[in-house]
Amino acid sequence: MLTGEDVSSLDMHIDANQTTLAAKGLHLCEYYAVARPVFLVVKKLLFFKPKWQTAIQVFVDAMDEACPAS
């Protein structure tokens, strides 16, 4: 079970890495825009793996929310 201190430490780690990614010029939304169609095709190909389809769809939904199309 996570304590308040663990959560604070995790938050600081995430904040530090987000700053690092931005400083390196890593633009995840740009990469995601290119990769999104691939995720959708893979999801359709995995018709026999409904759990994988669900996982891919959850990821796509989260990224669509984080990276709205311009």
LUMDRENZA-244824 format. One line per field, with one value per atom (N, C-alpha, C): residue number from 1; chain; atom name; x, y, z. Coordinates in pm, 1 decimal, decimal comma. Example, Ala and Ser with C-alpha at 12.3 -4.5 7.8 and 13.67 -1.06 7.14 Angstrom:
nr <- c(1  1  1  2  2  2)
kette <- c(A  A  A  A  A  A)
atom <- c(N  CA  C  N  CA  C)
c1 <- c(1319,0  1230,0  1320,0  1285,0  1367,0  1290,0)
c2 <- c(-569,0  -450,0  -330,0  -225,0  -106,0  3,0)
c3 <- c(780,0  780,0  780,0  708,0  714,0  787,0)
//
This chain:
nr <- c(1  1  1  2  2  2  3  3  3  4  4  4  5  5  5  6  6  6  7  7  7  8  8  8  9  9  9  10  10  10  11  11  11  12  12  12  13  13  13  14  14  14  15  15  15  16  16  16  17  17  17  18  18  18  19  19  19  20  20  20  21  21  21  22  22  22  23  23  23  24  24  24  25  25  25  26  26  26  27  27  27  28  28  28  29  29  29  30  30  30  31  31  31  32  32  32  33  33  33  34  34  34  35  35  35  36  36  36  37  37  37  38  38  38  39  39  39  40  40  40  41  41  41  42  42  42  43  43  43  44  44  44  45  45  45  46  46  46  47  47  47  48  48  48  49  49  49  50  50  50  51  51  51  52  52  52  53  53  53  54  54  54  55  55  55  56  56  56  57  57  57  58  58  58  59  59  59  60  60  60  61  61  61  62  62  62  63  63  63  64  64  64  65  65  65  66  66  66  67  67  67  68  68  68  69  69  69  70  70  70)
kette <- c(A  A  A  A  A  A  A  A  A  A  A  A  A  A  A  A  A  A  A  A  A  A  A  A  A  A  A  A  A  A  A  A  A  A  A  A  A  A  A  A  A  A  A  A  A  A  A  A  A  A  A  A  A  A  A  A  A  A  A  A  A  A  A  A  A  A  A  A  A  A  A  A  A  A  A  A  A  A  A  A  A  A  A  A  A  A  A  A  A  A  A  A  A  A  A  A  A  A  A  A  A  A  A  A  A  A  A  A  A  A  A  A  A  A  A  A  A  A  A  A  A  A  A  A  A  A  A  A  A  A  A  A  A  A  A  A  A  A  A  A  A  A  A  A  A  A  A  A  A  A  A  A  A  A  A  A  A  A  A  A  A  A  A  A  A  A  A  A  A  A  A  A  A  A  A  A  A  A  A  A  A  A  A  A  A  A  A  A  A  A  A  A  A  A  A  A  A  A  A  A  A  A  A  A  A  A  A  A  A  A)
atom <- c(N  CA  C  N  CA  C  N  CA  C  N  CA  C  N  CA  C  N  CA  C  N  CA  C  N  CA  C  N  CA  C  N  CA  C  N  CA  C  N  CA  C  N  CA  C  N  CA  C  N  CA  C  N  CA  C  N  CA  C  N  CA  C  N  CA  C  N  CA  C  N  CA  C  N  CA  C  N  CA  C  N  CA  C  N  CA  C  N  CA  C  N  CA  C  N  CA  C  N  CA  C  N  CA  C  N  CA  C  N  CA  C  N  CA  C  N  CA  C  N  CA  C  N  CA  C  N  CA  C  N  CA  C  N  CA  C  N  CA  C  N  CA  C  N  CA  C  N  CA  C  N  CA  C  N  CA  C  N  CA  C  N  CA  C  N  CA  C  N  CA  C  N  CA  C  N  CA  C  N  CA  C  N  CA  C  N  CA  C  N  CA  C  N  CA  C  N  CA  C  N  CA  C  N  CA  C  N  CA  C  N  CA  C  N  CA  C  N  CA  C  N  CA  C  N  CA  C  N  CA  C  N  CA  C  N  CA  C  N  CA  C  N  CA  C)
c1 <- c(84,6  0,0  89,5  51,5  129,1  95,8  199,0  179,3  176,8  141,2  141,0  279,1  380,5  518,9  554,8  509,3  534,9  469,8  347,2  275,0  344,9  388,2  460,1  589,5  660,0  784,9  757,8  652,3  615,4  576,2  499,1  460,3  582,9  678,8  800,1  877,1  882,5  953,0  886,2  754,7  681,3  702,4  692,2  712,9  853,0  951,9  1090,0  1108,2  1047,6  1062,9  984,8  871,2  797,3  878,9  943,2  1028,3  1143,5  1201,6  1312,8  1268,1  1151,9  1103,3  1078,6  1020,2  994,1  1125,5  1223,8  1352,5  1423,9  1403,0  1465,8  1390,0  1276,5  1200,3  1118,8  1087,3  1009,1  862,0  805,4  666,5  582,6  532,4  459,1  335,5  268,8  147,4  176,6  291,3  328,7  351,1  418,1  441,6  310,9  226,7  99,4  11,6  11,4  -69,1  -30,5  96,7  144,0  110,4  121,8  103,3  -42,5  -132,2  -271,7  -336,7  -322,6  -383,6  -330,7  -205,4  -146,7  -214,0  -233,8  -302,1  -442,0  -512,8  -648,7  -650,1  -553,3  -543,8  -510,2  -415,0  -376,8  -496,3  -571,8  -691,2  -787,8  -808,8  -898,9  -842,5  -711,9  -649,4  -658,6  -670,1  -676,6  -821,1  -905,7  -1045,9  -1063,4  -965,2  -972,3  -914,7  -870,4  -815,2  -888,7  -1010,3  -1088,1  -1020,5  -943,0  -875,6  -770,6  -699,7  -600,9  -669,7  -783,6  -859,0  -900,3  -946,1  -986,8  -868,2  -754,8  -635,6  -592,3  -592,3  -553,1  -652,1  -782,0  -882,1  -870,4  -842,1  -822,9  -702,9  -595,2  -477,2  -509,5  -577,1  -613,3  -703,2  -801,2  -891,2  -814,9  -721,4  -642,7  -554,7  -492,4  -406,4  -487,3  -607,0  -693,5  -731,6  -752,7  -786,5  -666,3  -548,9  -427,5  -376,6  -403,6  -353,0  -468,9  -548,6  -662,1  -614,0  -685,7  -649,0  -664,5  -569,5  -576,3  -643,7)
c2 <- c(-117,3  0,0  124,0  219,8  342,8  437,5  496,6  597,5  734,7  834,4  971,6  1013,1  966,2  998,5  934,2  810,0  741,9  817,6  861,2  933,7  1065,7  1135,8  1262,1  1240,1  1134,4  1101,9  1068,1  993,8  958,9  1083,1  1171,7  1296,8  1380,1  1389,7  1466,6  1403,8  1270,2  1199,8  1226,5  1219,4  1244,8  1388,3  1483,0  1623,6  1646,1  1585,4  1602,2  1544,2  1429,1  1366,3  1439,6  1497,3  1574,1  1695,3  1758,9  1872,9  1827,5  1713,3  1660,5  1629,1  1565,7  1532,2  1658,4  1758,0  1883,6  1950,8  1945,3  2008,2  1938,2  1807,7  1732,9  1749,5  1814,4  1836,0  1715,7  1625,7  1507,4  1546,7  1540,7  1581,7  1456,5  1399,3  1273,8  1284,4  1396,5  1411,4  1403,5  1453,8  1444,2  1298,9  1223,1  1081,2  1003,9  1037,0  967,9  991,3  1111,2  1141,4  1050,6  1017,8  928,7  782,8  744,9  605,1  565,4  663,2  632,9  535,9  556,9  461,8  318,6  306,5  174,0  105,4  179,0  122,1  74,0  150,5  113,0  -11,8  -25,1  -145,2  -267,0  -252,1  -363,4  -406,0  -308,9  -341,2  -428,0  -392,9  -471,3  -610,0  -620,2  -749,8  -844,3  -788,2  -870,6  -902,0  -929,0  -957,9  -1080,2  -1168,2  -1289,3  -1268,0  -1147,3  -1112,5  -990,9  -1009,0  -892,4  -811,8  -876,1  -800,5  -706,5  -750,8  -665,5  -551,6  -580,8  -475,7  -367,4  -410,7  -315,8  -232,1  -295,9  -223,3  -120,1  -158,4  -64,2  50,6  20,8  125,9  222,9  172,4  259,7  351,6  296,3  377,8  485,5  445,8  541,5  651,1  613,3  712,7  811,6  759,1  845,9  940,6  888,5  973,0  1074,3  1035,6  1130,4  1246,1  1216,5  1321,9  1410,6  1347,6  1424,0  1502,8  1451,4  1514,4  1539,4  1639,9  1665,6  1704,5  1657,8  1688,3  1837,3  1892,2  2036,1  2067,2)
c3 <- c(0,0  0,0  0,0  -78,9  -89,1  25,5  78,6  182,5  116,8  192,3  141,5  94,9  165,9  128,4  -5,9  -27,3  -154,9  -270,1  -249,6  -353,2  -384,0  -281,7  -302,0  -378,6  -344,3  -412,9  -559,8  -585,3  -721,3  -801,2  -740,0  -806,3  -844,3  -752,4  -781,4  -897,5  -899,9  -1006,3  -1142,2  -1145,5  -1270,1  -1315,7  -1223,5  -1259,0  -1314,7  -1253,3  -1298,8  -1438,8  -1465,8  -1597,5  -1704,7  -1672,6  -1772,0  -1814,8  -1720,3  -1751,9  -1840,2  -1809,4  -1887,8  -2029,7  -2045,6  -2178,5  -2260,9  -2198,7  -2269,4  -2308,1  -2219,3  -2247,2  -2362,9  -2377,4  -2486,1  -2617,4  -2611,9  -2734,0  -2776,6  -2683,9  -2715,9  -2721,0  -2836,2  -2856,0  -2879,2  -2771,5  -2779,9  -2867,3  -2865,1  -2945,0  -3094,3  -3135,9  -3276,3  -3316,6  -3230,2  -3257,5  -3253,3  -3158,9  -3146,5  -3269,6  -3322,6  -3441,7  -3558,1  -3568,4  -3675,2  -3642,2  -3516,0  -3475,6  -3452,7  -3436,3  -3403,5  -3502,6  -3634,8  -3728,5  -3712,0  -3675,7  -3655,3  -3535,8  -3427,7  -3311,3  -3348,6  -3430,3  -3468,3  -3556,4  -3646,8  -3729,8  -3644,4  -3554,5  -3467,3  -3382,6  -3335,0  -3255,3  -3335,7  -3463,1  -3548,0  -3577,4  -3591,8  -3619,0  -3499,6  -3381,9  -3260,3  -3220,9  -3321,2  -3293,3  -3203,5  -3201,4  -3119,8  -2979,0  -2949,3  -2817,7  -2762,0  -2710,5  -2666,2  -2554,2  -2468,9  -2361,7  -2420,4  -2524,2  -2589,5  -2662,4  -2725,9  -2793,4  -2694,7  -2579,0  -2475,2  -2429,3  -2407,7  -2362,4  -2465,5  -2591,6  -2696,7  -2704,6  -2693,5  -2701,5  -2584,1  -2465,1  -2348,4  -2371,3  -2426,0  -2455,3  -2558,9  -2666,9  -2772,2  -2716,0  -2634,8  -2575,0  -2487,3  -2407,1  -2318,1  -2398,8  -2504,4  -2585,6  -2666,0  -2711,1  -2781,9  -2691,4  -2565,2  -2470,5  -2440,0  -2427,8  -2396,6  -2516,3  -2636,3  -2758,5  -2854,0  -2827,1  -2917,2  -3056,4  -3156,7  -3296,1  -3320,1  -3391,6  -3416,3  -3546,8)
//
